[in-house]
Amino acid sequence: MFQKAIEPVQIESFEYILENIDEYVERFSTDAVVVFRGVQISRDQQLLIMRIFGDRIGWFPNSTSNMNQVWSYEENHQYTMDLYNKHNIAKDEIFIPWHIEHIGHKNPAIGATWNMEKFTCERGLGNTLFANIADVHDAFDGEALEFLNKCQIAAFYGWAADESEPQTEPTIYPAVQIHRPSGRCALRLSPMFNPEEEFFYLHEFDGTAPTESQKNIFFELSERFTKIIYENRDIQQVHAWEQYDVVVVDLFLMAHAVLGGFKSEDRFFHGYWAHAKESSKYDAAD
């Protein structure tokens, strides 16, 4: 169904990762996602992977990090299932919609590790889809990119109803940004953009308040962005989970979604966030 399956790195031990870390960081820099498979990895080992990658990629946590400012979370998707009544989504249907992590936050996640500590459903359920937004950028023509390079976006937290604190002012950022590790241009739009909501909109165009015509063009280009992510199989990748898989993902680049077919009691992972600054996504120590 999808163009490219992510090929996991088969490991013999946690030490095997450390011994070959330069190879895996290089692979990560090219592919924006690496999957380790074959050995159960503890949370302490997971954090060490984050810190080693951080030293080389330039994110926090790294070897200089204050360990009191490392953000982690646990997820089985029960909350989403209950909140949005998504208990019976088929395995080939999207359960968690395509999104870019922490759109609207001052210090968005630029990376993560996801450690699948429990996975007892059959393989092929709850797959994670990825699309590199640098590839999406390159799918736009020169005229569209010339327009988007003049766009400043205003974004709120948006769809995440479980945010721990209110947001009174949007985060402002350019639509086109440079991904520092690769030097590629990334199109940081939102696949969940809805012009009838006020979570994400064109704030400025070429330094001034946008006209209605410019807002309409921005809306059309945002629709094209979303359509490419949802429909262009050439840029989509899929990861089929197994128990104890550890995914290291570049969240600055990777839009992602989750397919259905699983129950919350069958799947549980532990995640660590990586940020550009040594603070939470709210840009302040929690």
SVG drawing of the C-alpha trace seen along z (x, -y; Angstrom):
<svg xmlns="http://www.w3.org/2000/svg" viewBox="-17 -46 49 57">
<polyline fill="none" stroke="black" stroke-width="0.4" points="0.0,0.0 2.8,-2.4 5.9,-3.0 8.7,-2.3 8.9,-0.1 11.6,-1.3 14.2,1.4 15.1,1.9 18.7,2.2 19.0,5.7 21.1,5.4 22.6,8.1 23.0,6.0 22.8,2.4 26.6,2.3 26.2,3.1 24.5,-0.3 27.3,-2.1 30.0,-0.4 28.4,-1.4 26.9,-4.7 28.6,-6.8 27.1,-4.6 23.6,-5.0 23.9,-8.8 24.9,-9.1 21.9,-6.9 19.7,-9.1 21.0,-12.3 20.1,-10.9 16.8,-9.1 15.6,-11.2 14.5,-7.9 16.3,-4.8 14.7,-1.8 16.6,0.6 15.3,4.1 16.3,7.3 17.0,6.4 15.0,5.0 16.4,1.6 15.9,0.0 14.8,-3.6 18.2,-4.5 19.8,-3.1 17.1,-4.8 18.1,-8.2 21.8,-7.5 20.9,-7.0 19.2,-10.3 22.1,-12.0 24.7,-10.5 22.5,-11.5 22.1,-14.9 25.9,-15.4 26.1,-14.7 22.8,-16.2 22.8,-19.3 19.6,-18.7 18.9,-18.4 19.2,-16.1 22.9,-15.6 25.9,-15.0 25.8,-18.5 22.1,-18.4 20.6,-19.1 19.0,-15.7 16.2,-17.5 15.1,-19.0 14.6,-15.9 11.0,-15.4 9.5,-12.0 6.1,-10.5 4.2,-7.2 1.6,-6.4 -1.0,-3.7 -3.4,-6.0 -6.3,-5.3 -6.8,-9.0 -7.2,-9.7 -9.5,-6.7 -11.8,-7.9 -11.7,-11.6 -12.4,-11.2 -14.3,-7.9 -11.7,-6.1 -11.9,-2.6 -12.6,-0.6 -10.4,-2.1 -9.4,0.4 -5.7,1.3 -5.6,-0.5 -7.3,-3.6 -5.7,-6.6 -6.2,-6.7 -3.9,-9.6 -4.0,-12.1 -0.9,-13.3 0.7,-16.1 4.0,-17.8 4.9,-17.5 4.4,-20.6 3.2,-23.0 2.5,-26.2 5.0,-25.7 7.9,-28.0 10.4,-25.2 8.9,-22.4 10.2,-18.8 12.9,-18.3 13.5,-14.7 12.4,-11.7 12.9,-8.1 10.0,-5.8 10.6,-2.6 7.8,0.0 7.9,1.7 4.7,3.7 3.3,4.9 1.1,7.9 -1.2,7.4 -0.3,8.9 2.4,7.3 1.0,4.8 -1.5,3.2 -0.9,-0.3 1.8,-1.1 3.4,-4.5 3.6,-6.5 6.2,-9.1 6.6,-11.8 9.7,-14.0 8.6,-17.7 11.9,-18.5 10.6,-16.1 7.3,-17.9 9.1,-21.3 10.9,-19.9 7.5,-18.9 6.4,-22.5 7.2,-24.7 9.3,-27.8 6.4,-30.3 4.8,-28.6 8.1,-28.5 8.8,-32.1 5.4,-32.9 5.9,-30.6 9.4,-32.1 7.6,-35.4 5.1,-33.8 5.2,-34.1 2.9,-31.7 1.0,-32.1 0.3,-28.8 -1.4,-27.7 -1.2,-24.3 -4.2,-23.3 -5.6,-19.8 -3.9,-18.6 -6.7,-19.0 -4.6,-17.7 -2.2,-20.7 -1.3,-21.4 -1.5,-25.2 -3.4,-27.8 -1.7,-29.6 -2.7,-33.3 -0.4,-34.3 0.5,-32.3 4.0,-31.3 5.3,-33.1 7.7,-31.4 8.6,-31.2 6.8,-28.7 10.1,-27.6 13.0,-26.8 16.4,-25.2 17.0,-21.8 20.5,-22.4 21.8,-18.8 21.1,-18.3 21.0,-21.9 17.7,-21.1 14.7,-23.4 11.7,-22.1 8.1,-23.3 6.7,-23.7 3.0,-23.9 0.3,-21.9 -1.4,-18.9 -4.3,-19.6 -4.8,-23.2 -8.5,-24.3 -9.2,-27.8 -12.4,-27.9 -10.3,-27.5 -7.8,-30.0 -5.1,-27.6 -2.9,-28.1 -2.9,-31.0 -0.9,-33.4 0.4,-36.1 2.5,-38.3 3.4,-38.3 6.7,-39.9 6.7,-41.8 3.2,-43.2 -0.3,-42.1 -1.6,-39.7 -4.3,-40.7 -7.4,-38.5 -5.8,-37.4 -2.6,-36.3 -4.6,-34.5 -6.4,-32.6 -3.2,-31.7 -1.8,-30.5 -4.9,-28.4 -4.5,-26.8 -0.8,-26.0 -1.6,-24.5 -4.2,-22.3 -1.6,-21.2 0.8,-20.5 -1.7,-18.3 -2.7,-16.5 0.9,-15.6 1.4,-14.2 -1.8,-12.1 -1.6,-11.0 2.0,-10.9 3.1,-7.4 6.6,-8.1 7.4,-10.2 5.6,-8.0 7.4,-5.6 5.8,-3.0 7.1,-1.3 5.5,2.0 6.1,2.3 7.4,5.2 7.8,5.4 11.0,3.7 11.5,1.7 13.2,-1.6 12.7,-4.4 14.9,-7.5 13.1,-10.1 13.8,-13.6 10.6,-15.4 11.6,-18.7 11.4,-16.9 9.0,-14.0 5.3,-14.5 3.7,-11.3 0.5,-9.5 -0.7,-6.3 -2.9,-3.6 -5.5,-1.7 -6.3,1.9 -5.1,2.2 -6.4,1.9 -4.8,-0.3 -4.0,2.7 -2.0,4.3 0.5,1.5 2.5,-0.8 5.6,-2.9 7.9,-5.2 9.1,-8.4 11.8,-11.0 11.5,-14.4 14.4,-16.2 14.4,-20.0 16.6,-22.7 16.8,-24.5 17.2,-23.0 13.7,-23.7 10.2,-22.2 8.0,-22.7 6.6,-25.8 10.2,-27.2 10.3,-27.3 11.4,-24.7 8.4,-22.8"/>
</svg>
